[in-house]
Amino acid sequence: MESPSGFAPALPKPVSRPAQLPNPPLAYELVQGALVRWSEQQAGQRPPPTAVMVHGILGSRKNMQAYAHRLVEGFPAWQVLLVDIRCHGESANLPPPPGPHGVESSAQDILKLLSQLKLFPEVLIGHSFGGKVVMSMGEQFGASGKRLPRPVQVWVLDALPGEVRTGGRETQDHPAALIAHLQQMPMPLPNRTALQNDLLNAGFSLTVARWASTNLRPLNGDHRKLVWALDLNGIADMYESYETANLWSFITSTPEGLRVSFVKAEHSTFRWAGPEQAVISSHGHAVHTLHKSGHWVHADNPDGLFQIMAPYFGAADLHVKKPSSWPARSRTG
């Protein structure tokens, strides 16, 4: 029913539902649109259309929350599964998963979680390291030899299938250099400022220094003693895997039922070589350029990213009006 103004009445806001599985392999949450009435405890009920969002190295699912809400505001019958990948966020507090720590094992963790939730997603979205993870998930879908129950759209946000080229490790804020520096920091620290000052003195930017300090947590509740809320040794292995993992075979021989789209940031820190983009396009995969965006596409230009992705979800709901501006968001993960 329409309101007197002629517009459909506003729907309730999306909700973030915490994990309800007793022993999940990863920490997770479900961001659900206003029309979703489903939980993992309702056995036998058909789940709503589901997208999975995967963050990058040194990030967490919190980095993806704002964009997940944007998606389900536009598509209120959908839900988004957000995860903390192994060694990150709240997943770092779970029993350590078996190694090696890398792209393939991270994909396996999420597939295991989906199996426990009895969900088969329609859409996979991965940023940076997460982009390679969702490609690996798609590759493992195909390797099972089973026919997919429905088509799956894979979104790779500012990442490429092959070797990662972000400049030499002497480049300011290079992830490998940052991880190595964080690994050798003496713990515990008295406060976040101590970490920020150390990173600034080592040549890292103020933005990275402030962000890195958000990954500290009190030791046994003592806020005068801060330690990492991450498994940095595992993350170092994961970043090495990210740099070297080769998923070109997934692009050149994509399993039936999977469709792959890439989003390239206009001001990407990655070297998108012309031949690589041409190979992606030659195999029928879309490459979209997101303008007014650096590497953190979901934070730098969420409206533009939504406009690129929306046609693949269906018709946007008429309850939704485009916001005039967006608040500042974390630019990590």
SVG drawing of the C-alpha trace seen along z (x, -y; Angstrom):
<svg xmlns="http://www.w3.org/2000/svg" viewBox="-3 -15 66 50">
<polyline fill="none" stroke="black" stroke-width="0.4" points="0.0,0.0 1.3,-3.4 1.5,-6.4 -0.4,-9.6 2.7,-11.0 2.6,-8.2 5.7,-6.4 5.7,-3.0 6.0,-3.1 9.6,-2.8 10.7,0.6 12.4,1.3 16.1,1.1 18.3,4.2 19.4,6.1 22.7,7.8 22.1,11.2 24.9,12.7 26.2,16.2 23.9,19.0 25.8,22.1 27.4,23.7 30.9,24.4 31.3,22.5 34.6,22.8 34.7,19.0 33.2,16.0 30.3,14.7 27.1,12.7 24.1,12.4 23.0,9.0 19.4,9.4 17.0,7.3 13.7,6.1 11.7,8.9 13.9,11.8 12.4,14.1 15.0,16.8 17.6,18.1 20.0,21.0 18.0,22.6 14.9,23.0 15.6,26.3 13.9,27.1 12.9,23.5 14.0,22.3 16.7,19.7 16.5,16.3 18.8,15.3 22.3,15.0 25.5,13.2 28.8,13.9 31.3,11.0 34.9,11.7 37.4,9.1 41.1,8.8 44.4,9.2 44.5,7.4 40.8,6.6 37.7,8.0 34.0,8.5 33.4,5.1 35.0,3.4 32.2,4.9 29.2,4.2 28.3,0.8 28.3,2.0 26.4,5.2 23.7,3.0 23.6,1.0 23.0,4.1 20.1,5.4 18.6,1.9 18.4,2.1 17.3,5.7 15.4,6.3 14.6,10.0 18.3,10.8 20.8,11.5 24.6,11.2 26.9,13.5 29.9,11.7 32.8,13.7 36.1,13.1 38.6,15.2 41.0,17.4 43.6,15.6 41.5,12.4 39.0,10.7 37.0,12.9 38.0,16.0 41.5,15.5 40.0,16.4 38.6,19.8 40.5,23.0 43.4,22.7 42.5,24.2 44.9,26.6 47.4,25.2 48.7,24.1 47.2,20.7 46.4,19.4 43.9,18.6 42.7,22.2 42.3,23.0 40.5,19.8 38.0,20.7 37.6,24.2 36.8,22.6 33.9,20.6 32.6,23.6 32.6,25.5 30.6,22.8 28.1,22.6 27.6,26.3 26.9,26.1 24.5,23.2 22.9,25.2 23.2,22.3 24.2,22.2 24.9,18.6 23.8,16.9 26.6,14.3 30.2,14.3 31.9,11.0 35.6,10.7 37.9,7.7 41.6,8.0 42.8,11.2 39.0,12.0 38.8,11.7 41.2,14.6 39.3,16.5 36.0,16.3 37.7,17.4 39.0,20.3 35.6,21.1 34.2,21.1 37.0,23.3 36.3,25.8 32.6,25.7 33.6,26.9 36.1,29.5 33.3,31.3 32.0,32.5 28.4,31.8 26.0,29.7 25.4,26.4 21.9,26.1 21.7,22.5 23.8,20.1 26.4,18.2 27.8,14.7 31.3,14.1 32.5,10.5 36.2,9.9 36.9,6.4 40.3,4.9 42.2,8.1 43.6,10.2 43.8,14.0 47.6,14.2 50.7,12.9 50.1,9.7 52.1,6.7 51.8,3.7 55.3,2.3 58.5,3.2 58.4,3.9 60.2,0.6 56.9,-1.1 55.2,-3.0 52.5,-1.0 53.4,2.2 51.3,4.9 54.2,7.4 56.5,4.8 53.7,3.7 53.1,7.3 56.8,8.0 57.1,4.8 54.1,5.7 55.5,9.2 58.6,7.8 56.8,5.3 57.3,6.1 54.1,6.9 52.2,5.8 52.0,2.1 50.9,-0.5 48.5,-2.2 47.5,-2.6 49.6,-5.8 52.8,-3.8 52.1,-1.7 51.1,-4.6 54.3,-6.5 56.4,-3.5 54.8,-3.0 55.2,-6.7 58.9,-6.6 59.3,-3.5 57.9,-5.4 54.3,-4.2 51.5,-6.6 49.3,-8.1 46.2,-6.4 47.8,-3.0 49.3,-3.6 45.8,-4.6 44.2,-1.6 46.8,0.9 46.2,-0.2 42.5,0.9 43.8,4.4 44.9,4.2 43.0,5.7 43.4,5.6 45.3,8.4 43.0,10.2 40.9,7.1 43.8,4.9 43.6,1.8 47.1,0.8 48.5,3.9 47.5,4.2 48.2,7.2 47.3,8.2 43.7,9.4 45.2,11.2 47.4,14.2 50.2,12.3 52.3,15.4 49.3,17.0 48.6,13.7 52.1,13.5 51.6,16.9 48.3,15.8 49.7,12.7 52.5,14.8 49.8,17.1 47.9,14.1 50.9,12.8 51.7,16.1 48.3,18.0 47.5,18.6 43.8,18.8 44.0,18.2 42.7,21.7 39.5,20.7 39.2,17.7 40.0,19.7 38.0,22.7 35.2,21.4 32.9,24.2 29.4,24.2 26.9,22.1 29.5,19.6 29.7,16.0 32.7,13.8 32.9,10.0 35.9,7.9 35.8,4.4 38.9,2.3 39.4,-0.8 40.2,-3.9 43.1,-4.7 44.1,-1.1 47.3,-0.3 47.6,2.8 49.1,2.9 46.3,3.9 48.3,4.9 46.6,4.5 47.1,8.2 45.7,9.5 42.5,7.5 42.2,8.5 42.5,12.2 39.8,11.8 37.5,10.1 38.3,12.7 36.8,15.4 33.5,13.6 34.1,12.1 33.2,8.5 35.7,5.9 34.1,2.7 36.0,-0.4 34.9,-2.1 35.6,-5.8 36.5,-8.0 37.9,-5.0 41.1,-3.7 41.7,-0.1 39.0,-0.1 36.2,-0.2 33.4,0.6 34.4,-2.4 35.6,-4.9 32.6,-4.8 29.8,-2.6 27.1,-4.2 29.1,-3.7 29.9,-0.1 26.2,0.5 25.2,-0.8 27.6,1.6 26.5,4.6 22.7,4.0 21.7,5.3 23.1,8.7 20.9,8.9 17.7,7.9 15.5,4.8 16.3,2.5 13.4,2.1 11.4,-1.1 11.4,-1.7 15.0,-2.7 16.1,-6.3 19.7,-7.1 21.4,-8.8 22.7,-12.3 25.9,-11.5 27.7,-8.7 29.5,-8.8 33.2,-8.1 33.9,-4.4 36.9,-2.3 39.1,-1.9 40.6,1.5 40.1,5.1"/>
</svg>
